[in-house]
C-alpha cells in the first residue's frame, strides 16, 4: 500500500528543469496542474528576487520557436511532451537601472546583458567598448592582476578571441583603473552603460518579409525595429505610429501610419504559435512601458478550444481559460509595488540606493582618499609626541594648568609650561590605554 501511495504521489508531481543565465540548472517539483506563476515564484524565491514582474520563463516550441511561458496558464498545456520540462529563466522586461531595487535583480540583469553582448545582440559604441568589457572583468574576477597575472579575462575569455592586441591592452588598462571597485558596483555601472545603447532591452523574433528575406523583428519599450539576418538595422516603427497589430495563422500584420496615409506590412513566421508570440510581445511591451495601467481588455483576453468550450457548457471545474497576454502591471506599478514590499520588510530601498551610490564613487577616488587618510594618521601620531624632545610619547600632565605636552623626562627639566607659560607646581604621570592590534 505504501508503494502505491508513493507511486500515486509521484504521478501528481511535475518536474521542471530551469536553467539560469549563468548555465546553472535547477530542478523544481510542482503539482501536476501547476500554473506558470507557481514556477516563476519558486525560481525567484530561490534567487531572493521580489521584482519577479521583470522576469519570465522561456521554452522551445515544436519547431524550435523560443516562446515565453504564460504564467497565468497551466504549464503542461503549454509545453509539449512529458515531464521533466526544460525552461530558461530570463529577463523579460528591461527597465532603467535606477529602477532596480535589489542586488539579486541587478545580478540577473548583468548575466542576461552579458550573454546578449556575447551573442552580438547589443553592439557597444567603440568609445565605450573597452570600459564595458573592463567592468565585466571587474565584476567577475575582481581587481586586475591580484589573482590573475596577466588579467585572465583579457587573455582567456571566449568573447575576446577576435580582439586585436591593441584593444586587449586598452581593456586591460581600463580594468586596472577599476581597482577597489566592488563587484556589485561594477555590475551597476555595466547595466548603466548598456542601458544607453540603442538595442537595450529588445526582444528579437526571427521572421521573413513579403519578399521572403530573413530578418529579425526587435520589440522594444518605445518602438519596433527591423534588422536583417546579420542584425544590421534597416527600419523602425515607433508605437505612436502603429495603428494596429494582428496575426492570422503564421502571419503578423502591422498597420503603420505614415505621412502618405496607412501602410500594412506583413511578416511571415515559422508557425502560428510564433506569430502569436510576436503579437503578444508587441501588446505586452506597449502595455508595460507606455501605459499607466494595464487595461482590462488586455488582462482578461482569453481563448478556449472546442473541448474546453463543450466542457464549459456543463459548468465543470476542469474548464480552463487560456489567457493570451501575461502582463498584469506596468513598469511604474512594478516599481511602486516592490518599494512597498521592501518597506514593509524594514528596509528603505531609496536610502540603500543613495548609500550604494556613495560607495560606488569611492573606488574612483581611492588614491585621493588613501592620501588623506595617511595625512590624518600622521597628524594623530605627531599629536601624541612630546612637544619638547619630539621623540618620546607624552605621558605627563602639568599642574595646575592641566596641559599634557611632554614626556616624564622632559617634564623634570622645565619650570614653566611650554603652552601657557604658567608656573609648574607639580607633575602627574598618566597612562594611555594599551592599543590592541
KOLSE-291125 format. One line per 5 residues: number of its first residue (from 1); their letters; for each residue x, y, z of N, C-alpha, C. Coordinates in pm, whole numbers. Each point is the difference from the previous one (the first is absolute). Layout:
<rs>
NUM> A> X/Y/Z/X/Y/Z/X/Y/Z ~ ...;
</rs>
This chain:
<rs>
1> XXXXX> 84/-121/0/-84/121/0/87/125/0 ~ 110/-9/79/89/116/7/62/30/-135 ~ 39/-105/-72/62/20/-132/-99/60/-98 ~ -130/-42/10/-101/56/-89/-22/148/30 ~ 0/35/130/-19/140/36/116/85/-50;
6> XXXXX> 123/-54/12/116/73/-49/-7/18/-151 ~ -44/-108/-70/-11/9/-145/-105/102/-41 ~ -114/0/74/-105/96/-30/47/143/26 ~ 74/16/111/53/133/33/97/47/-105 ~ 82/-91/-53/97/36/-103/-69/44/-128;
11> XXXXX> -111/-68/-34/-72/35/-123/-62/139/10 ~ -31/43/122/-61/130/18/104/112/2 ~ 127/-37/-13/106/98/-2/48/25/-142 ~ 39/123/-26/51/36/-131/139/60/19 ~ 96/-48/-76/137/48/11/27/105/-107;
16> XXXXX> 68/106/40/41/106/-92/148/29/23 ~ 78/-6/-106/142/33/7/18/140/-57 ~ 40/93/85/12/141/-39/148/37/-4 ~ 45/48/-114/139/45/-13/6/152/13 ~ 99/49/74/19/142/23/95/57/-104;
21> XXXXX> 13/131/-10/91/59/-99/146/-42/17 ~ 38/-45/121/138/-47/20/14/-149/-23 ~ -101/-62/-67/-1/-141/-41/-20/-97/116 ~ -32/48/118/-31/-88/112/-142/-52/-16 ~ -20/-131/9/-131/-62/-17/-51/-45/137;
26> XXXXX> -123/39/32/-61/-33/129/-131/-73/-24 ~ -26/-101/83/-122/-80/-14/-107/49/97 ~ -123/7/-49/-113/41/82/-110/-105/-13 ~ -60/-34/114/-111/-95/2/-129/76/27 ~ -95/-15/-90/-128/71/13/-114/-99/-11;
31> XXXXX> -117/44/40/-118/-84/-18/-32/-11/-149 ~ -70/-104/-36/-25/-30/-141/-74/112/-72 ~ -91/70/70/-80/104/-63/55/140/29 ~ 127/7/30/60/128/36/-1/96/-118 ~ -18/127/31/7/105/-101/141/57/-6;
36> XXXXX> 25/74/-105/133/54/-17/42/93/113 ~ -98/70/59/31/93/108/63/-72/119 ~ -43/-122/28/55/-75/111/147/-32/-22 ~ 35/-35/-123/140/-30/-31/84/126/6 ~ -50/110/-57/75/126/2/23/47/143;
41> XXXXX> -100/-12/84/15/40/140/101/-88/71 ~ 1/-130/-32/95/-91/64/144/34/-39 ~ 20/35/-128/134/35/-46/45/130/65 ~ -86/101/0/36/129/58/21/-10/152 ~ -76/-85/65/18/-18/144/137/-60/29;
46> XXXXX> 41/-96/-81/131/-62/20/112/100/-27 ~ -22/94/-91/101/100/-32/-11/125/86 ~ -102/7/86/-18/115/86/-50/123/-73 ~ -82/-18/-103/-49/110/-83/-147/25/30 ~ -34/125/28/-141/38/15/-49/77/-121;
51> XXXXX> 91/49/-83/-37/73/-122/-23/-97/-115 ~ -87/-98/24/-17/-110/-96/-74/43/-126 ~ -67/116/1/-72/45/-119/94/30/-116 ~ 128/21/29/97/26/-107/45/-127/-70 ~ -30/-116/58/56/-126/-48/-107/-90/-61;
56> XXXXX> 47/-99/-72/-89/-98/-60/75/-130/-25 ~ -74/-99/-50/56/-132/-29/-23/-30/-147 ~ 104/-42/-67/-7/-34/-142/17/-149/-22 ~ -60/-48/-110/15/-140/-39/-5/-7/-152 ~ 36/-114/-53/2/-20/-146/-130/-66/-45;
61> XXXXX> -59/54/-107/-122/-55/-55/27/-119/-93 ~ -104/-52/-64/15/-118/-87/97/21/-115 ~ 14/123/-48/90/30/-111/119/85/46 ~ 41/-26/123/114/69/61/-25/149/19 ~ -126/42/1/-30/139/30/33/26/148;
66> XXXXX> 54/116/27/26/41/138/-122/75/51 ~ -69/-57/98/-129/53/45/7/32/149 ~ -78/101/40/-12/33/141/-111/-83/62 ~ 25/-56/115/-102/-73/74/-101/100/56 ~ -127/-21/-29/-105/86/55/-24/-43/144;
71> XXXXX> 35/87/94/-6/-38/141/-144/-14/51 ~ -98/44/-78/-139/-8/43/-66/-131/-42 ~ 68/-77/-84/-56/-126/-49/79/-118/55 ~ -59/-118/-10/66/-122/48/123/-31/-85 ~ 102/-48/68/126/-29/-68/-15/-113/-100;
76> XXXXX> -65/-107/41/-6/-119/-84/-87/21/-125 ~ -79/107/-2/-81/30/-117/73/92/-98 ~ 118/44/38/77/88/-87/122/-69/-60 ~ 58/-91/74/122/-66/-46/-35/-142/-42 ~ 38/-38/-121/-28/-135/-49/97/-99/63;
81> XXXXX> -39/-126/-2/85/-105/56/-34/-26/145 ~ 83/-83/60/-22/-41/139/103/64/91 ~ -32/-3/127/92/51/101/129/-86/1 ~ 117/56/26/25/138/45/1/100/-115 ~ -55/118/26/-2/108/-97/125/86/18;
86> XXXXX> 56/43/-110/124/79/4/-31/144/-41 ~ 39/92/87/-27/142/-24/124/83/34 ~ -4/125/-43/107/95/30/-57/119/75 ~ 67/39/106/-38/117/77/74/121/-58 ~ -76/99/-46/60/114/-67/-72/130/37;
91> XXXXX> 67/111/-25/-62/130/16/-96/21/-117 ~ -123/34/32/-100/22/-105/-16/148/-30 ~ -2/83/104/-15/145/-17/122/69/60 ~ 75/70/-83/117/75/46/-41/144/32 ~ 28/42/122/-26/139/40/133/69/24;
96> XXXXX> -5/132/19/122/74/29/57/-43/135 ~ 132/-1/14/61/-55/123/-40/70/128 ~ -36/129/-7/-38/70/123/-131/-50/59 ~ -77/-76/-77/-125/-54/51/15/-139/61 ~ 119/-57/-5/24/-131/59/32/18/148;
101> XXXXX> -70/-71/85/12/19/144/81/-109/69 ~ 23/-113/-65/68/-112/64/130/-35/-71 ~ 101/-36/79/126/-46/-58/-19/-130/-78 ~ -89/-86/48/-25/-128/-68/-60/24/-138 ~ -85/101/-13/-57/34/-131/107/56/-92;
106> XXXXX> 86/86/53/109/56/-82/94/-110/-48 ~ 23/-101/84/88/-109/-40/-57/-75/-121 ~ -130/-27/1/-62/-68/-113/1/87/-125 ~ -22/130/17/13/93/-113/141/-6/-58 ~ 98/2/89/141/-4/-43/28/-126/-82;
111> XXXXX> -43/-116/49/25/-126/-70/-69/-1/-136 ~ -125/47/-5/-75/-1/-125/64/94/-102 ~ 35/121/43/61/97/-92/138/-45/-46 ~ 72/-66/88/131/-54/-38/-15/-105/-110 ~ -102/-85/11/-26/-99/-104/-42/67/-131;
116> XXXXX> -83/104/9/-40/73/-121/120/65/-68 ~ 95/44/81/122/60/-54/81/-105/-74 ~ 9/-119/56/74/-109/-63/-66/-45/-130 ~ -134/3/-1/-75/-42/-119/-15/112/-101 ~ 59/117/28/0/116/-89/-141/55/-24;
121> XXXXX> -88/-24/96/-132/63/-7/9/147/39 ~ 104/32/77/30/139/35/143/28/-43 ~ 19/104/-78/133/38/-46/40/130/69 ~ 102/-4/86/38/122/73/67/102/-90 ~ -12/126/37/69/105/-72/150/-21/11;
126> XXXXX> 76/24/-107/145/-20/5/68/75/113 ~ -51/121/33/61/79/105/-25/-59/139 ~ -108/-77/14/-37/-56/130/33/-148/12 ~ 39/-64/-109/18/-146/1/102/-45/104 ~ 115/65/5/105/-40/94/-48/13/144;
131> XXXXX> -70/108/30/-52/21/135/-101/-107/38 ~ -86/-37/-95/-103/-100/27/62/-136/30 ~ 97/-42/-80/64/-129/25/85/3/126 ~ 56/116/34/75/12/124/-92/-15/121 ~ -122/53/-10/-98/-15/108/-40/-146/17;
136> XXXXX> -12/-73/-112/-30/-144/10/112/-71/74 ~ 124/34/-34/115/-62/66/1/30/149 ~ -26/125/36/0/38/142/-112/-70/75 ~ -115/-16/-64/-114/-64/65/18/-150/15 ~ 73/-63/-91/10/-146/1/126/-53/68;
141> XXXXX> 115/68/-17/125/-54/57/66/93/99 ~ -52/122/17/57/90/98/108/89/-57 ~ 87/47/90/103/95/-38/98/-58/-102 ~ 48/84/-85/94/-38/-105/133/-43/61 ~ 44/-121/-34/134/-45/38/16/-51/140;
146> XXXXX> -103/12/88/16/-47/137/8/-152/8 ~ -90/-68/-70/0/-146/1/29/-58/-137 ~ -1/83/-102/20/-45/-137/108/86/-62 ~ 106/-60/-43/109/77/-58/49/-68/-126 ~ -21/66/-118/-72/125/-18/-150/-21/16;
151> XXXXX> -76/104/-22/-145/-6/21/-60/-116/-77 ~ -57/-97/73/-51/-122/-65/-114/30/-94 ~ -87/93/40/-113/33/-87/48/51/-135 ~ 100/85/2/49/61/-124/77/-99/-85 ~ 36/-115/57/79/-96/-75/-79/-124/-42;
156> XXXXX> -99/-40/85/-60/-132/-21/-148/1/-32 ~ -68/112/11/-143/0/-25/-31/-30/-146 ~ -104/-79/-22/-36/-41/-136/-44/119/-84 ~ -55/103/65/-49/115/-75/115/75/-66 ~ 117/-6/62/111/84/-43/94/-71/-98;
161> XXXXX> -38/-114/-53/88/-73/-90/29/77/-128 ~ -89/93/-38/19/78/-122/52/141/29 ~ 36/28/122/53/131/34/140/18/-58 ~ 31/124/-34/137/33/-39/83/17/127 ~ 130/-11/-14/87/15/116/-11/141/59;
166> XXXXX> -23/99/-86/-14/137/48/-125/17/85 ~ -112/-56/-49/-125/12/76/10/-80/130 ~ 66/-114/-4/17/-81/121/78/78/106 ~ 102/72/-45/79/80/93/-82/114/58 ~ -88/59/-84/-86/108/47/-97/-49/107;
171> XXXXX> -58/-119/-21/-90/-59/99/75/-26/130 ~ 122/-50/-13/80/-30/119/30/128/78 ~ 31/109/-69/28/127/67/-126/53/69 ~ -114/-10/-69/-126/46/61/-36/-84/121 ~ 30/-130/-8/-26/-88/114/85/39/119;
176> XXXXX> 126/34/-24/89/39/109/-49/126/70 ~ -66/90/-73/-52/124/59/-114/-26/99 ~ -63/-116/-11/-115/-31/85/39/-70/129 ~ 127/-3/32/47/-71/119/-71/52/125 ~ -51/-91/79/-71/37/122/-150/9/-16;
181> XXXXX> -49/-1/-122/-145/8/-21/-65/-135/32 ~ -107/6/78/-71/-122/36/-69/-61/-122 ~ -23/-132/8/-65/-70/-111/-139/55/-25 ~ -77/27/107/-136/53/-17/2/135/-68 ~ 99/83/34/9/132/-63/37/-12/-148;
186> XXXXX> 90/-95/-31/38/-21/-140/-119/-46/-83 ~ -84/-85/57/-120/-45/-71/-97/115/-23 ~ -13/87/101/-89/115/-14/47/92/-112 ~ 129/29/-5/54/87/-105/-11/-68/-137 ~ 17/-133/-3/-12/-74/-126/-142/12/-55;
191> XXXXX> -100/-20/86/-139/11/-44/-29/143/-46 ~ 54/98/72/-21/139/-36/56/31/-139 ~ 120/-52/-28/62/24/-130/-82/-63/-112 ~ -47/-124/21/-76/-68/-105/-140/58/-15 ~ -53/58/105/-133/61/-11/1/122/-92;
196> XXXXX> 118/53/-27/13/114/-91/11/-44/-145 ~ 14/-132/-23/12/-51/-137/-137/-4/-68 ~ 2/8/-132/-125/5/-78/-84/-126/15 ~ 64/-115/9/-74/-127/0/-21/-57/140 ~ 9/84/101/-19/-46/137/-144/-46/22;
201> XXXXX> -16/-122/49/-131/-50/38/-88/-47/-112 ~ 55/-23/-119/-83/-44/-112/-16/-152/2 ~ -120/-43/-38/-28/-143/-17/-9/-29/-150 ~ 72/-102/-46/13/-24/-144/-80/-123/-43 ~ -61/13/-118/-78/-107/-59/47/-19/-144;
206> XXXXX> 29/-123/-37/45/-32/-136/-121/-12/-91 ~ 3/71/-114/-113/-1/-93/50/21/-141 ~ -94/6/-95/30/30/-140/-95/109/-48 ~ 50/85/-87/-85/105/-54/-77/-50/-121 ~ -70/88/-68/-83/-40/-114/83/-49/-118;
211> XXXXX> 128/35/-2/90/-47/-107/69/-131/35 ~ -29/-53/119/60/-126/41/137/16/62 ~ 43/123/30/131/24/60/-8/-18/152 ~ 99/-68/56/4/-23/144/38/128/72 ~ -63/24/111/29/119/80/-34/-25/146;
216> XXXXX> 41/95/83/-30/-6/143/-87/120/35 ~ -110/-27/70/-88/106/46/30/23/148 ~ 47/120/32/31/34/138/-111/80/62 ~ -53/-48/112/-108/68/71/60/66/124 ~ -11/133/7/57/74/111/-103/78/78;
221> XXXXX> 49/83/91/-89/75/87/-69/116/-71 ~ 63/55/-105/-55/115/-69/-37/-26/-145 ~ 53/-105/-57/-17/-20/-144/27/-143/-39 ~ -28/-28/-128/33/-129/-62/110/26/-102 ~ 107/-77/6/111/16/-94/11/-123/-89;
226> XXXXX> 41/23/-123/19/-107/-96/150/-10/-32 ~ 53/-123/11/139/-27/-30/7/-109/-106 ~ 109/-1/-76/16/-108/-96/52/-125/72 ~ 32/-102/-77/40/-129/59/124/13/87 ~ 88/96/-30/124/20/75/-11/110/104;
231> XXXXX> -123/38/36/-29/101/102/48/139/-42 ~ -4/28/-128/25/136/-48/-134/74/-6 ~ -4/118/59/-124/77/9/-50/42/-139 ~ -132/-14/-21/-58/40/-127/-116/99/14 ~ -84/-14/106/-115/89/12/-52/-2/143;
236> XXXXX> -81/101/34/-60/8/134/-142/53/-11 ~ -86/-42/95/-139/42/3/-37/34/145 ~ -4/129/35/-40/38/137/-143/-42/29 ~ -30/-27/127/-135/-39/37/-101/110/-30 ~ 47/126/0/-91/110/-31/-51/-6/-143;
241> XXXXX> 74/-68/-88/-43/-13/-138/-58/-135/-34 ~ -15/-86/102/-55/-133/-21/-150/3/31 ~ -81/-16/-104/-145/5/18/-55/-132/47 ~ 50/-111/-57/-58/-131/32/101/-110/-26 ~ -7/-103/83/79/-122/-21/-94/-119/11;
246> XXXXX> 0/-85/-101/-85/-119/-2/81/-118/-52 ~ -47/-119/32/67/-119/-54/-106/-98/-51 ~ 27/-56/-117/-85/-100/-61/88/-118/-39 ~ -28/-115/60/83/-118/-17/145/35/35 ~ 94/-18/-94/139/31/34/46/133/-58;
251> XXXXX> -94/90/-26/32/133/-51/-35/107/102 ~ 90/98/15/-27/116/83/-17/122/-89 ~ -106/76/21/-29/118/-80/11/124/89 ~ 78/97/-45/15/127/69/-55/111/-87 ~ -92/78/55/-54/115/-71/73/124/50;
256> XXXXX> 78/64/-87/85/112/38/-60/129/-57 ~ -5/105/83/-46/131/-45/121/80/-48 ~ -2/42/-125/108/78/-58/-53/134/-47 ~ 90/83/-51/-40/131/-52/-87/-13/-124 ~ 10/-115/-69/-78/-22/-121/-128/-78/26;
261> XXXXX> -27/-31/126/-119/-78/31/34/-120/85 ~ -65/-111/-29/23/-124/75/67/-103/-90 ~ 93/-76/61/71/-107/-71/-8/-128/83 ~ -29/-110/-66/-5/-128/69/124/-81/-37 ~ 69/-47/102/116/-86/-19/-34/-140/49;
266> XXXXX> 46/-100/-73/-27/-139/36/132/-73/22 ~ 7/-72/111/118/-79/33/-43/-144/22 ~ 76/-90/-58/-34/-142/9/93/-69/100 ~ -59/-67/95/79/-69/101/-6/-151/-22 ~ 79/-71/77/17/-143/-25/-126/-79/33;
271> XXXXX> -85/51/87/-122/-72/39/-103/98/53 ~ -120/-49/18/-106/83/57/31/36/144 ~ 62/-93/72/38/28/140/102/113/6 ~ 97/1/-92/100/106/-4/-62/135/-35 ~ -97/0/-93/-70/125/-35/-78/54/118;
276> XXXXX> -65/-90/74/-74/42/119/96/54/105 ~ 119/-60/12/98/45/97/49/142/-32 ~ 20/30/-128/42/133/-40/-111/102/25 ~ -121/-37/-34/-116/88/26/-15/26/150 ~ 17/-104/77/-10/12/145/112/89/54;
281> XXXXX> 120/-14/-55/114/80/44/-24/149/-24 ~ -49/33/-118/-26/142/-33/-104/59/95 ~ -106/-74/24/-107/49/88/50/15/143 ~ 72/-99/50/47/5/138/104/109/22 ~ 92/16/-95/102/104/12/-65/138/2;
286> XXXXX> -95/21/-88/-69/129/-6/-71/28/132 ~ -69/-100/53/-74/18/125/95/21/118 ~ 110/-75/5/90/5/115/75/133/8 ~ 48/49/-112/86/117/0/-74/132/-20 ~ -110/-1/-73/-59/127/-43/-135/32/62;
291> XXXXX> -60/-94/70/-132/24/58/11/28/150 ~ -98/74/52/-6/26/143/-44/-124/76 ~ -89/-75/-59/-46/-126/58/-41/-92/-114 ~ 3/-129/24/-35/-98/-103/-152/-5/-13 ~ -51/20/-120/-144/2/-22/-61/-139/19;
296> XXXXX> -123/-3/47/-70/-127/22/-16/-78/-130 ~ -11/72/-112/-14/-68/-128/122/-84/-32 ~ 116/42/48/122/-77/-20/11/-111/104 ~ -27/34/125/16/-97/109/-96/-118/-13 ~ -122/25/-41/-104/-103/2/-19/-72/-132;
301> XXXXX> 80/31/-101/-18/-66/-130/44/-146/8 ~ -87/-91/-44/30/-142/10/-63/-74/-119 ~ 38/-127/-14/-56/-86/-105/-34/-135/62 ~ -84/-75/-72/-31/-138/38/-3/-84/-126 ~ 53/-120/10/-12/-90/-115/-137/-69/6;
306> XXXXX> -30/-86/-98/-132/-63/-10/-32/-84/123 ~ 99/-75/47/-23/-87/116/-35/83/122 ~ 74/107/26/-26/83/117/-134/73/-13 ~ -37/35/-124/-129/66/-20/-115/-93/36 ~ 11/-124/-41/-105/-97/33/-7/-26/150;
311> XXXXX> 118/-7/64/2/-23/144/-62/116/74 ~ 24/123/-50/-50/118/70/-152/5/0 ~ -66/-68/-97/-146/-2/-3/-58/-69/122 ~ 77/-95/56/-48/-77/114/50/56/133 ~ 75/112/-7/46/62/123/103/-82/73;
316> XXXXX> 75/-81/-70/100/-85/65/117/86/49 ~ 51/-34/119/112/74/57/127/-17/-81 ~ 8/-106/-80/120/-24/-77/10/93/-120 ~ -111/69/-32/5/91/-113/97/114/31 ~ 87/29/-95/105/98/22/1/105/-108;
321> XXXXX> 21/124/40/26/106/-96/150/0/-32 ~ 31/19/-126/139/15/-40/24/149/-28 ~ 60/65/96/24/144/-14/106/24/-107 ~ -21/103/-77/91/31/-110/119/82/49 ~ -28/105/77/106/89/42/39/-28/146;
326> XXXXX> 123/38/31/55/-34/131/66/121/64 ~ -64/114/-6/51/121/64/-113/56/86 ~ 26/13/128/-104/45/92/34/130/69 ~ 126/44/-11/44/128/56/84/74/-103 ~ -4/131/5/90/80/-82/133/16/74;
331> XXXXX> 99/57/-67/132/17/62/-9/89/124 ~ -80/104/-5/-17/88/115/-66/-73/116 ~ -100/-82/-31/-69/-74/105/91/-105/63 ~ 86/-62/-79/95/-97/54/95/68/98 ~ 52/116/-40/93/73/85/-65/39/133;
336> XXXXX> -121/55/-7/-71/41/121/-31/-121/89 ~ -41/-110/-61/-32/-120/76/123/-53/74 ~ 112/-7/-68/122/-53/62/51/92/110 ~ -15/129/-17/40/93/106/-84/-23/125 ~ -129/-22/-18/-87/-24/116/39/-130/71;
341> XXXXX> 28/-104/-77/38/-129/60/128/14/80 ~ 100/67/-58/128/17/70/-17/88/124 ~ -85/101/-9/-22/88/115/-65/-78/115 ~ -95/-88/-34/-64/-81/105/98/-98/63 ~ 103/-37/-73/102/-89/54/105/73/84;
346> XXXXX> -18/130/13/89/75/87/121/61/-65 ~ -1/14/-133/113/62/-67/-50/106/-96 ~ 77/106/-11/-35/112/-87/85/-10/-126 ~ -59/-44/-113/80/-18/-121/61/129/-52 ~ -68/114/19/53/128/-48/126/37/78;
351> XXXXX> -5/-19/135/116/30/83/115/-93/-35 ~ -31/-128/-23/104/-97/-35/65/36/-133 ~ -81/44/-95/56/41/-129/91/120/15 ~ -39/95/87/83/118/23/134/-39/62 ~ -6/-90/99/123/-45/62/86/-78/-99;
356> XXXXX> -67/-77/-86/75/-78/-99/72/92/-98 ~ -66/107/-41/63/94/-92/123/64/63 ~ -7/29/131/115/57/67/114/-100/5 ~ -33/-126/25/104/-103/2/59/-21/-138 ~ -85/12/-103/49/-23/-134/94/111/-46;
361> XXXXX> -15/119/57/87/110/-36/137/-11/65 ~ 12/-78/108/126/-7/73/114/-59/-80 ~ -19/-114/-73/112/-56/-73/61/96/-101 ~ -81/91/-56/54/91/-99/96/101/64 ~ -15/28/134/86/95/69/85/-71/105;
366> XXXXX> 34/-125/-24/70/-80/100/136/59/34 ~ 75/45/-99/134/54/25/-7/127/83 ~ -97/88/-32/-14/125/75/-39/-28/143 ~ -93/-92/20/-45/-33/135/112/-64/81 ~ 79/-85/-63/112/-64/70/101/105/47;
371> XXXXX> 26/100/-83/92/107/38/-54/81/117 ~ -129/31/-5/-61/76/109/3/-77/131 ~ -29/-129/-5/4/-82/121/141/-10/57 ~ 99/-11/-88/138/-6/45/42/130/68 ~ -44/113/-53/31/129/62/-65/13/137;
376> XXXXX> -125/-46/13/-67/4/130/73/-87/102 ~ 44/-118/-44/71/-90/91/132/61/45 ~ 70/67/-90/126/65/36/-21/110/102 ~ -107/81/-20/-29/106/95/-36/-56/137 ~ -74/-112/2/-35/-63/128/125/-50/73;
381> XXXXX> 93/-62/-74/123/-49/63/84/115/55 ~ 6/112/-73/77/116/45/-60/61/127 ~ -135/-5/9/-65/62/116/31/-74/129 ~ 45/-124/-6/32/-78/119/150/3/33 ~ 77/77/-74/144/10/27/29/118/92;
386> XXXXX> 105/-14/80/43/105/92/35/125/-80 ~ -58/115/39/22/124/-73/136/63/32 ~ 77/-62/91/132/53/34/110/-77/-74 ~ 1/-131/16/102/-80/-69/-47/-52/-135 ~ -133/0/-25/-61/-48/-126/43/-142/-33;
391> XXXXX> 17/-81/108/42/-139/-22/-85/-96/81 ~ 1/17/133/-75/-92/86/-148/36/2 ~ -81/-95/50/-145/22/8/-33/83/123 ~ -98/89/-13/-41/80/115/-63/-91/105 ~ 35/26/129/-54/-81/110/-7/77/130;
396> XXXXX> 5/136/-7/7/80/122/-93/121/-12 ~ -71/30/110/-89/117/7/62/103/93 ~ 6/127/-49/48/110/84/-115/52/86 ~ 28/20/126/-101/53/93/49/135/55 ~ -89/97/11/-148/-15/-7/-60/32/-136;
401> XXXXX> 81/37/-102/-58/41/-129/-67/-115/-74 ~ 45/-125/21/-64/-117/-61/45/-34/-140 ~ 100/70/-54/49/-32/-134/82/-128/3 ~ -20/-82/-103/73/-127/-12/74/1/-133 ~ 127/39/5/74/22/-124/140/-60/2;
406> XXXXX> 41/-67/107/139/-49/5/7/-138/62 ~ 117/-60/-15/28/-128/64/51/26/143 ~ 14/-103/81/39/19/140/145/45/13 ~ 85/-33/-101/140/43/6/10/151/-21 ~ -63/51/-104/4/144/-28/-73/80/106;
411> XXXXX> -106/-59/60/-76/72/102/85/35/120 ~ 102/-82/31/87/29/114/100/108/-27 ~ 11/48/-123/101/100/-35/-60/137/-28 ~ -129/19/19/-62/130/-27/-76/46/124 ~ -9/133/18/-73/60/110/-129/68/-47;
416> XXXXX> -3/36/-129/-117/67/-56/-65/-87/-107 ~ -132/4/-8/-72/-76/-102/30/57/-138 ~ 41/-84/-98/32/50/-133/-121/59/-73 ~ -121/-30/46/-121/47/-69/-45/135/55 ~ -25/6/132/-56/122/59/102/82/78;
421> XXXXX> 122/-49/13/109/65/74/-36/16/147 ~ -90/-80/53/-36/4/141/100/-79/84 ~ 10/35/130/91/-67/91/-48/-144/26 ~ 93/-94/-6/-33/-140/23/24/-29/148 ~ -104/-31/74/11/-30/142/37/-147/21;
426> XXXXX> -62/-89/-76/37/-141/3/-49/-67/-129 ~ 49/-122/-26/-36/-74/-121/-67/-130/41 ~ -89/-51/-94/-71/-126/26/23/-95/-117 ~ 49/-118/28/21/-101/-105/-134/-63/-38 ~ -24/-15/-129/-126/-58/-49/31/-121/-87;
431> XXXXX> -103/-84/-17/18/-124/-76/-111/-9/-105 ~ 40/-18/-128/-97/-17/-108/-42/-146/-10 ~ -121/-23/-49/-43/-141/-20/93/-70/-100 ~ 19/-128/27/86/-79/-89/-73/-25/-130 ~ 65/28/-115/-59/-23/-132/14/-146/-38;
436> XX> -113/-68/-21/1/-142/-36/-6/-11/-151 ~ 95/-66/-63/3/-16/-145/-89/-114/-43;
</rs>
